[in-house]
Amino acid sequence: MTSTIADSGFVISRAFDAPRELLWKAFTEPEHMKEWWGPKGSTIVVSKMDLRVGGTYHGAMRTPDGGVIWAKFVYREIVEPVRLVWIHSFSDEDGGLSRHPFSPTWPLELLTTVTFDEAPGGKTKLTLRWLPVNAAEDERKTFDAAHDNMRQGWGGSFDQLVTFLAKG
């Protein structure tokens, strides 16, 4: 099976006032992800991780309206504490792929690359990049049209990450 990646992508970066190792742990320890992952107002209710190439993260978040949304990552690259790469998908409770609960033309799979770069003053610049994988034209168009919403969603998640990191 071959994977094709769309030319267009989404990139968001933020400098965090925390050492790279702490940010790495926030992304690689499931109990830490429960504390900050997801948009504002959501709560992570399941967070299971097998952090190895080919391993998975499987989690569920409860939305403010009480719904539950599942996600699955399949790890492709792990370079501690510099880079994480995974395929990101919505899933069902059993870990099978599923469509976005609110967008039937959202890509089934997104290649996610997160880099952790040391910055002056003990800070870390985190950069997240999303690229649709094996996406049909309508899925790529849906993805491209959602960049502003993704910026808001990831921005909210990063705000929660700031709060988590401040706890030490």
Z-matrix of the N, CA and C atoms (Angstrom, degrees):
N
C 1 1.458
C 2 1.525 1 107.93
N 3 1.310 2 115.97 1 136.32
C 4 1.452 3 119.94 2 178.36
C 5 1.521 4 108.75 3 -106.90
N 6 1.284 5 114.57 4 149.00
C 7 1.452 6 120.38 5 176.52
C 8 1.512 7 108.41 6 -108.69
N 9 1.310 8 115.13 7 134.55
C 10 1.452 9 119.49 8 173.23
C 11 1.514 10 107.92 9 -116.07
N 12 1.296 11 115.43 10 141.13
C 13 1.459 12 120.98 11 -178.24
C 14 1.518 13 108.15 12 -118.29
N 15 1.326 14 115.01 13 131.91
C 16 1.463 15 119.84 14 -179.71
C 17 1.525 16 110.30 15 -63.72
N 18 1.327 17 115.87 16 152.83
C 19 1.460 18 121.10 17 179.40
C 20 1.522 19 112.26 18 -68.46
N 21 1.329 20 116.15 19 -34.96
C 22 1.460 21 118.92 20 -176.67
C 23 1.519 22 109.56 21 -82.47
N 24 1.285 23 115.45 22 148.66
C 25 1.450 24 119.45 23 179.58
C 26 1.506 25 110.54 24 -146.44
N 27 1.292 26 114.56 25 171.60
C 28 1.458 27 123.20 26 177.74
C 29 1.519 28 107.26 27 -119.41
N 30 1.323 29 116.54 28 131.89
C 31 1.462 30 121.30 29 179.67
C 32 1.520 31 108.49 30 -132.54
N 33 1.339 32 115.10 31 135.17
C 34 1.456 33 120.77 32 173.91
C 35 1.526 34 107.62 33 -138.61
N 36 1.331 35 115.97 34 138.63
C 37 1.466 36 121.69 35 -179.79
C 38 1.522 37 109.21 36 -131.89
N 39 1.315 38 114.17 37 151.72
C 40 1.464 39 119.42 38 173.52
C 41 1.526 40 108.09 39 -154.56
N 42 1.326 41 115.64 40 143.84
C 43 1.462 42 121.35 41 173.40
C 44 1.523 43 107.80 42 -91.71
N 45 1.318 44 116.09 43 130.01
C 46 1.455 45 122.44 44 179.63
C 47 1.522 46 109.00 45 -111.53
N 48 1.308 47 115.66 46 141.72
C 49 1.462 48 121.54 47 179.70
C 50 1.529 49 108.51 48 -85.58
N 51 1.339 50 114.32 49 66.67
C 52 1.469 51 121.28 50 -178.26
C 53 1.527 52 108.10 51 -159.00
N 54 1.329 53 116.50 52 151.53
C 55 1.464 54 118.62 53 177.41
C 56 1.530 55 111.60 54 -68.71
N 57 1.308 56 115.48 55 153.20
C 58 1.463 57 122.44 56 -177.68
C 59 1.530 58 111.58 57 -54.89
N 60 1.329 59 117.90 58 -40.70
C 61 1.458 60 121.06 59 -177.59
C 62 1.528 61 111.83 60 -61.28
N 63 1.337 62 117.05 61 -37.11
C 64 1.466 63 120.45 62 178.96
C 65 1.527 64 110.62 63 -69.47
N 66 1.324 65 117.13 64 -41.78
C 67 1.465 66 120.21 65 176.82
C 68 1.532 67 110.38 66 -62.94
N 69 1.327 68 115.99 67 -41.41
C 70 1.466 69 120.53 68 177.82
C 71 1.535 70 109.87 69 -56.77
N 72 1.320 71 116.99 70 -46.79
C 73 1.466 72 120.56 71 -179.90
C 74 1.524 73 111.71 72 -62.69
N 75 1.328 74 117.13 73 -34.89
C 76 1.466 75 120.40 74 179.25
C 77 1.525 76 111.29 75 -61.82
N 78 1.337 77 116.85 76 -29.93
C 79 1.462 78 122.02 77 179.78
C 80 1.527 79 113.61 78 -93.64
N 81 1.325 80 117.99 79 -16.14
C 82 1.467 81 119.16 80 -170.57
C 83 1.524 82 114.08 81 -119.42
N 84 1.309 83 117.95 82 2.07
C 85 1.455 84 120.92 83 175.90
C 86 1.526 85 107.90 84 -120.09
N 87 1.344 86 117.17 85 116.51
C 88 1.469 87 120.26 86 -171.74
C 89 1.523 88 114.11 87 -58.26
N 90 1.339 89 117.56 88 -32.72
C 91 1.465 90 118.56 89 179.21
C 92 1.526 91 110.88 90 -68.84
N 93 1.340 92 117.72 91 -28.98
C 94 1.464 93 120.72 92 175.44
C 95 1.525 94 110.51 93 -74.28
N 96 1.334 95 117.23 94 -41.54
C 97 1.475 96 119.52 95 179.67
C 98 1.525 97 111.07 96 -59.83
N 99 1.320 98 116.91 97 -34.27
C 100 1.467 99 120.10 98 178.36
C 101 1.523 100 111.94 99 -58.64
N 102 1.320 101 116.55 100 -27.13
C 103 1.462 102 121.28 101 -174.85
C 104 1.527 103 114.10 102 -81.23
N 105 1.340 104 118.58 103 -19.75
C 106 1.466 105 117.89 104 -172.85
C 107 1.528 106 114.31 105 -139.39
N 108 1.312 107 119.32 106 -21.35
C 109 1.463 108 122.23 107 -171.61
C 110 1.526 109 110.62 108 -65.67
N 111 1.300 110 116.01 109 141.42
C 112 1.464 111 121.85 110 173.88
C 113 1.512 112 112.97 111 101.85
N 114 1.320 113 115.13 112 166.75
C 115 1.466 114 119.72 113 -178.54
C 116 1.530 115 111.77 114 -69.19
N 117 1.317 116 114.61 115 159.59
C 118 1.465 117 120.50 116 178.79
C 119 1.527 118 109.13 117 -55.76
N 120 1.324 119 114.96 118 138.97
C 121 1.456 120 120.61 119 178.27
C 122 1.515 121 113.76 120 91.95
N 123 1.323 122 117.56 121 -11.33
C 124 1.462 123 120.10 122 178.62
C 125 1.525 124 109.68 123 -95.04
N 126 1.313 125 115.65 124 161.12
C 127 1.454 126 122.48 125 178.62
C 128 1.518 127 108.67 126 -131.66
N 129 1.317 128 117.33 127 130.43
C 130 1.459 129 120.57 128 177.27
C 131 1.526 130 107.72 129 -79.49
N 132 1.334 131 116.10 130 122.95
C 133 1.461 132 121.10 131 -177.39
C 134 1.526 133 112.36 132 -107.58
N 135 1.330 134 117.60 133 -18.41
C 136 1.466 135 122.52 134 174.53
C 137 1.520 136 106.97 135 -138.28
N 138 1.337 137 117.25 136 133.98
C 139 1.454 138 121.80 137 179.47
C 140 1.526 139 108.05 138 -149.34
N 141 1.343 140 115.98 139 97.57
C 142 1.465 141 122.18 140 -178.59
C 143 1.521 142 108.93 141 -120.87
N 144 1.334 143 116.48 142 134.13
C 145 1.454 144 119.96 143 -174.19
C 146 1.524 145 111.37 144 -138.17
N 147 1.317 146 114.66 145 136.12
C 148 1.463 147 123.43 146 170.25
C 149 1.526 148 105.30 147 -122.53
N 150 1.330 149 115.85 148 86.43
C 151 1.468 150 122.13 149 -170.96
C 152 1.527 151 110.67 150 -80.60
N 153 1.305 152 115.12 151 90.68
C 154 1.470 153 123.98 152 175.29
C 155 1.517 154 106.20 153 -161.32
N 156 1.321 155 116.69 154 156.93
C 157 1.462 156 119.53 155 177.11
C 158 1.532 157 107.64 156 -59.52
N 159 1.324 158 115.99 157 126.16
C 160 1.457 159 122.00 158 -175.07
C 161 1.515 160 113.31 159 90.49
N 162 1.335 161 117.31 160 -12.86
C 163 1.459 162 121.99 161 177.38
C 164 1.519 163 110.34 162 -79.09
N 165 1.321 164 115.90 163 175.41
C 166 1.464 165 120.04 164 -175.30
C 167 1.524 166 112.30 165 -132.24
N 168 1.312 167 112.94 166 157.64
C 169 1.460 168 122.42 167 162.70
C 170 1.516 169 104.87 168 -113.01
N 171 1.329 170 117.08 169 134.29
C 172 1.460 171 121.29 170 176.49
C 173 1.517 172 106.58 171 -133.54
N 174 1.316 173 115.56 172 120.91
C 175 1.448 174 119.43 173 -175.97
C 176 1.509 175 112.34 174 -143.68
N 177 1.315 176 113.99 175 164.21
C 178 1.464 177 120.62 176 178.57
C 179 1.520 178 108.75 177 -137.31
N 180 1.326 179 115.15 178 141.82
C 181 1.457 180 119.80 179 175.42
C 182 1.522 181 109.34 180 -123.54
N 183 1.327 182 112.87 181 142.88
C 184 1.461 183 120.04 182 175.42
C 185 1.518 184 106.58 183 -94.69
N 186 1.321 185 115.68 184 125.56
C 187 1.460 186 121.24 185 -179.60
C 188 1.533 187 109.54 186 -82.12
N 189 1.333 188 117.84 187 164.10
C 190 1.466 189 119.86 188 -179.19
C 191 1.534 190 113.60 189 -56.50
N 192 1.346 191 117.26 190 -27.17
C 193 1.465 192 119.24 191 179.20
C 194 1.528 193 113.26 192 -86.32
N 195 1.341 194 117.08 193 3.69
C 196 1.458 195 121.36 194 176.41
C 197 1.518 196 115.31 195 95.96
N 198 1.336 197 117.80 196 -6.17
C 199 1.460 198 120.31 197 177.90
C 200 1.519 199 111.03 198 -72.27
N 201 1.325 200 116.09 199 160.43
C 202 1.462 201 121.54 200 178.32
C 203 1.523 202 108.33 201 -120.71
N 204 1.329 203 115.63 202 129.31
C 205 1.460 204 122.19 203 179.70
C 206 1.525 205 107.76 204 -120.83
N 207 1.333 206 115.47 205 128.85
C 208 1.457 207 122.11 206 -178.77
C 209 1.521 208 110.54 207 -100.11
N 210 1.333 209 115.72 208 149.30
C 211 1.466 210 122.11 209 175.97
C 212 1.524 211 108.86 210 -137.14
N 213 1.331 212 114.24 211 155.24
C 214 1.453 213 120.43 212 178.29
C 215 1.523 214 108.62 213 -139.42
N 216 1.326 215 116.37 214 136.03
C 217 1.464 216 122.44 215 172.12
C 218 1.531 217 106.65 216 -116.36
N 219 1.319 218 116.14 217 144.06
C 220 1.459 219 121.41 218 169.22
C 221 1.523 220 105.51 219 -120.37
N 222 1.329 221 115.70 220 114.60
C 223 1.461 222 121.26 221 -174.10
C 224 1.527 223 111.55 222 -72.50
N 225 1.337 224 115.17 223 131.46
C 226 1.467 225 122.39 224 178.43
C 227 1.520 226 113.26 225 -108.12
N 228 1.329 227 116.43 226 -32.10
C 229 1.460 228 120.54 227 -177.88
C 230 1.523 229 109.06 228 -149.53
N 231 1.325 230 115.88 229 135.12
C 232 1.456 231 122.00 230 178.87
C 233 1.525 232 106.90 231 -136.45
N 234 1.332 233 115.99 232 111.21
C 235 1.463 234 121.30 233 178.86
C 236 1.529 235 106.16 234 -125.24
N 237 1.325 236 115.96 235 91.18
C 238 1.462 237 121.29 236 -176.23
C 239 1.524 238 110.62 237 -69.80
N 240 1.311 239 118.61 238 136.62
C 241 1.464 240 132.80 239 -12.18
C 242 1.529 241 111.53 240 -99.73
N 243 1.321 242 117.23 241 38.54
C 244 1.462 243 122.06 242 -167.97
C 245 1.528 244 114.30 243 -104.02
N 246 1.342 245 117.40 244 -39.28
C 247 1.466 246 118.63 245 -167.86
C 248 1.527 247 110.74 246 -154.77
N 249 1.335 248 114.99 247 136.92
C 250 1.463 249 123.30 248 171.42
C 251 1.517 250 108.18 249 -125.78
N 252 1.328 251 116.22 250 136.65
C 253 1.460 252 121.10 251 176.55
C 254 1.525 253 107.48 252 -132.49
N 255 1.333 254 115.92 253 130.74
C 256 1.458 255 119.43 254 177.35
C 257 1.521 256 110.18 255 -148.41
N 258 1.335 257 114.98 256 162.25
C 259 1.463 258 121.93 257 169.54
C 260 1.525 259 105.78 258 -93.32
N 261 1.314 260 115.91 259 125.08
C 262 1.468 261 123.90 260 -174.62
C 263 1.528 262 108.37 261 -107.37
N 264 1.321 263 116.36 262 129.30
C 265 1.467 264 121.12 263 -179.52
C 266 1.524 265 110.30 264 -143.85
N 267 1.311 266 115.38 265 155.79
C 268 1.458 267 119.58 266 164.43
C 269 1.517 268 105.50 267 -76.81
N 270 1.326 269 116.00 268 152.96
C 271 1.458 270 118.37 269 -178.37
C 272 1.516 271 109.94 270 -144.86
N 273 1.327 272 113.49 271 177.08
C 274 1.455 273 119.53 272 171.14
C 275 1.525 274 108.26 273 -100.92
N 276 1.310 275 116.31 274 -179.58
C 277 1.454 276 121.10 275 -176.60
C 278 1.534 277 112.38 276 -61.66
N 279 1.335 278 116.65 277 -26.45
C 280 1.466 279 121.05 278 -179.13
C 281 1.526 280 113.23 279 -89.41
N 282 1.342 281 117.91 280 -0.56
C 283 1.461 282 121.47 281 179.06
C 284 1.515 283 114.34 282 92.28
N 285 1.324 284 118.24 283 4.36
C 286 1.465 285 121.28 284 174.96
C 287 1.514 286 110.27 285 -76.01
N 288 1.326 287 116.77 286 149.90
C 289 1.460 288 120.38 287 179.36
C 290 1.523 289 110.37 288 -66.88
N 291 1.328 290 115.03 289 145.15
C 292 1.462 291 119.97 290 175.28
C 293 1.527 292 108.95 291 -143.67
N 294 1.298 293 114.70 292 166.17
C 295 1.461 294 121.30 293 179.24
C 296 1.527 295 110.28 294 -76.69
N 297 1.308 296 114.96 295 155.73
C 298 1.465 297 122.21 296 172.57
C 299 1.529 298 107.23 297 -53.17
N 300 1.330 299 118.38 298 133.37
C 301 1.470 300 119.44 299 -175.87
C 302 1.526 301 114.62 300 -65.48
N 303 1.340 302 117.82 301 -18.22
C 304 1.457 303 120.02 302 -177.11
C 305 1.525 304 113.35 303 -119.71
N 306 1.335 305 117.61 304 -1.63
C 307 1.458 306 120.85 305 -175.82
C 308 1.529 307 110.45 306 -144.37
N 309 1.325 308 117.05 307 100.07
C 310 1.466 309 119.85 308 -177.65
C 311 1.532 310 113.72 309 -67.18
N 312 1.326 311 117.93 310 -13.31
C 313 1.467 312 119.62 311 179.02
C 314 1.533 313 112.11 312 -107.52
N 315 1.319 314 117.09 313 15.73
C 316 1.462 315 120.40 314 174.23
C 317 1.536 316 108.18 315 -72.42
N 318 1.343 317 118.84 316 140.30
C 319 1.471 318 119.79 317 179.19
C 320 1.531 319 111.81 318 -57.01
N 321 1.324 320 116.15 319 141.34
C 322 1.463 321 120.39 320 177.90
C 323 1.525 322 112.08 321 -67.56
N 324 1.340 323 116.22 322 -32.61
C 325 1.458 324 119.58 323 -176.28
C 326 1.524 325 110.92 324 -133.48
N 327 1.338 326 114.72 325 139.16
C 328 1.459 327 121.16 326 175.67
C 329 1.518 328 108.16 327 -126.06
N 330 1.324 329 116.00 328 129.77
C 331 1.449 330 120.31 329 172.43
C 332 1.520 331 106.89 330 -78.26
N 333 1.323 332 116.51 331 120.21
C 334 1.459 333 122.73 332 -177.68
C 335 1.517 334 108.61 333 -110.94
N 336 1.322 335 116.19 334 126.34
C 337 1.459 336 121.46 335 175.63
C 338 1.516 337 107.71 336 -124.26
N 339 1.319 338 115.88 337 124.10
C 340 1.460 339 121.62 338 178.29
C 341 1.522 340 107.20 339 -120.14
N 342 1.341 341 115.48 340 125.71
C 343 1.464 342 120.21 341 176.48
C 344 1.519 343 109.22 342 -115.80
N 345 1.326 344 114.56 343 147.26
C 346 1.452 345 123.29 344 -178.75
C 347 1.522 346 107.12 345 -122.74
N 348 1.326 347 116.85 346 104.31
C 349 1.462 348 121.80 347 -177.44
C 350 1.519 349 110.06 348 -108.88
N 351 1.340 350 115.87 349 129.22
C 352 1.452 351 119.65 350 176.29
C 353 1.520 352 109.43 351 -64.37
N 354 1.325 353 115.58 352 139.89
C 355 1.459 354 122.17 353 179.29
C 356 1.528 355 108.14 354 -127.61
N 357 1.328 356 117.35 355 161.69
C 358 1.474 357 120.21 356 -179.58
C 359 1.528 358 112.37 357 -56.12
N 360 1.311 359 115.42 358 151.07
C 361 1.457 360 121.09 359 175.43
C 362 1.515 361 114.17 360 76.66
N 363 1.329 362 117.44 361 22.41
C 364 1.462 363 120.09 362 179.32
C 365 1.514 364 113.61 363 75.56
N 366 1.320 365 117.70 364 13.43
C 367 1.460 366 122.03 365 179.85
C 368 1.527 367 109.92 366 -89.44
N 369 1.320 368 114.76 367 168.03
C 370 1.458 369 121.91 368 177.67
C 371 1.519 370 108.76 369 -133.09
N 372 1.325 371 115.92 370 130.08
C 373 1.462 372 120.74 371 173.64
C 374 1.522 373 107.17 372 -94.00
N 375 1.321 374 114.84 373 119.01
C 376 1.451 375 121.94 374 177.41
C 377 1.516 376 107.96 375 -101.93
N 378 1.311 377 117.45 376 131.02
C 379 1.459 378 122.08 377 175.63
C 380 1.517 379 108.14 378 -125.13
N 381 1.320 380 116.03 379 128.08
C 382 1.458 381 122.55 380 178.01
C 383 1.517 382 108.56 381 -116.34
N 384 1.324 383 115.96 382 131.50
C 385 1.459 384 121.71 383 178.50
C 386 1.515 385 108.77 384 -125.61
N 387 1.332 386 116.01 385 134.16
C 388 1.463 387 123.11 386 176.72
C 389 1.516 388 109.14 387 -118.90
N 390 1.302 389 116.18 388 133.03
C 391 1.462 390 122.76 389 175.28
C 392 1.519 391 109.25 390 -134.32
N 393 1.333 392 118.69 391 129.66
C 394 1.467 393 119.95 392 175.30
C 395 1.530 394 110.55 393 -63.40
N 396 1.323 395 116.03 394 141.64
C 397 1.461 396 122.86 395 178.24
C 398 1.530 397 108.06 396 -117.19
N 399 1.327 398 115.77 397 134.97
C 400 1.472 399 121.49 398 178.04
C 401 1.530 400 112.04 399 51.08
N 402 1.311 401 117.24 400 37.45
C 403 1.462 402 122.12 401 -175.06
C 404 1.527 403 111.19 402 -91.79
N 405 1.315 404 115.35 403 140.00
C 406 1.461 405 121.78 404 172.96
C 407 1.530 406 108.58 405 -73.58
N 408 1.312 407 116.52 406 165.93
C 409 1.465 408 120.48 407 -177.54
C 410 1.521 409 112.13 408 -58.32
N 411 1.347 410 118.21 409 -42.75
C 412 1.464 411 119.40 410 179.66
C 413 1.528 412 111.50 411 -65.99
N 414 1.327 413 117.39 412 -31.81
C 415 1.466 414 120.39 413 177.15
C 416 1.528 415 110.85 414 -69.63
N 417 1.331 416 116.80 415 -40.63
C 418 1.475 417 119.65 416 177.60
C 419 1.527 418 110.16 417 -64.31
N 420 1.312 419 117.04 418 -40.30
C 421 1.472 420 120.24 419 179.15
C 422 1.532 421 110.61 420 -64.14
N 423 1.324 422 116.95 421 -42.17
C 424 1.464 423 120.51 422 177.50
C 425 1.522 424 110.23 423 -60.92
N 426 1.331 425 116.42 424 -45.14
C 427 1.459 426 121.86 425 178.79
C 428 1.527 427 110.66 426 -60.76
N 429 1.321 428 117.58 427 -48.90
C 430 1.462 429 121.56 428 -178.61
C 431 1.529 430 111.66 429 -61.69
N 432 1.324 431 117.05 430 -36.69
C 433 1.460 432 120.86 431 -178.98
C 434 1.532 433 112.50 432 -73.95
N 435 1.324 434 117.32 433 -14.17
C 436 1.467 435 121.28 434 -174.79
C 437 1.524 436 113.69 435 -98.63
N 438 1.327 437 118.66 436 8.22
C 439 1.466 438 120.22 437 -176.07
C 440 1.529 439 113.02 438 -57.25
N 441 1.317 440 118.53 439 -41.20
C 442 1.468 441 119.93 440 179.11
C 443 1.533 442 110.76 441 -63.23
N 444 1.340 443 116.94 442 -42.14
C 445 1.462 444 120.49 443 178.17
C 446 1.525 445 111.16 444 -65.53
N 447 1.340 446 116.95 445 -38.19
C 448 1.466 447 120.31 446 178.11
C 449 1.527 448 110.12 447 -65.48
N 450 1.322 449 116.71 448 -39.41
C 451 1.459 450 120.63 449 178.89
C 452 1.537 451 109.87 450 -61.51
N 453 1.332 452 116.25 451 -42.30
C 454 1.469 453 120.05 452 177.81
C 455 1.532 454 110.67 453 -66.02
N 456 1.330 455 116.94 454 -45.50
C 457 1.461 456 120.74 455 -178.17
C 458 1.515 457 112.55 456 -63.39
N 459 1.348 458 116.07 457 -49.67
C 460 1.464 459 119.10 458 178.24
C 461 1.525 460 110.79 459 -66.64
N 462 1.330 461 117.15 460 -35.81
C 463 1.465 462 119.64 461 177.00
C 464 1.522 463 111.11 462 -59.64
N 465 1.330 464 116.70 463 -42.50
C 466 1.466 465 120.76 464 176.94
C 467 1.513 466 112.00 465 -64.71
N 468 1.328 467 116.68 466 -41.25
C 469 1.469 468 120.06 467 176.88
C 470 1.522 469 110.60 468 -62.96
N 471 1.320 470 116.43 469 -42.26
C 472 1.464 471 119.99 470 178.95
C 473 1.527 472 111.55 471 -66.17
N 474 1.344 473 117.23 472 -34.32
C 475 1.466 474 120.03 473 174.64
C 476 1.535 475 109.71 474 -61.10
N 477 1.324 476 116.90 475 -42.04
C 478 1.464 477 121.16 476 178.27
C 479 1.527 478 110.53 477 -67.00
N 480 1.333 479 116.49 478 -34.80
C 481 1.462 480 120.68 479 176.93
C 482 1.531 481 110.14 480 -64.48
N 483 1.333 482 118.25 481 -40.01
C 484 1.471 483 122.04 482 176.60
C 485 1.532 484 109.55 483 -57.78
N 486 1.326 485 116.06 484 -46.28
C 487 1.472 486 120.85 485 179.75
C 488 1.522 487 110.49 486 -61.88
N 489 1.324 488 117.22 487 -44.42
C 490 1.453 489 121.51 488 177.94
C 491 1.522 490 111.59 489 -60.92
N 492 1.324 491 117.07 490 -46.89
C 493 1.464 492 121.03 491 -178.53
C 494 1.528 493 111.92 492 -63.32
N 495 1.329 494 117.14 493 -32.25
C 496 1.466 495 121.42 494 -179.73
C 497 1.518 496 111.76 495 -66.54
N 498 1.330 497 117.05 496 -24.01
C 499 1.460 498 121.34 497 178.83
C 500 1.527 499 111.22 498 -70.78
N 501 1.352 500 115.69 499 -17.07
C 502 1.463 501 119.89 500 177.37
C 503 1.463 502 111.27 501 88.92
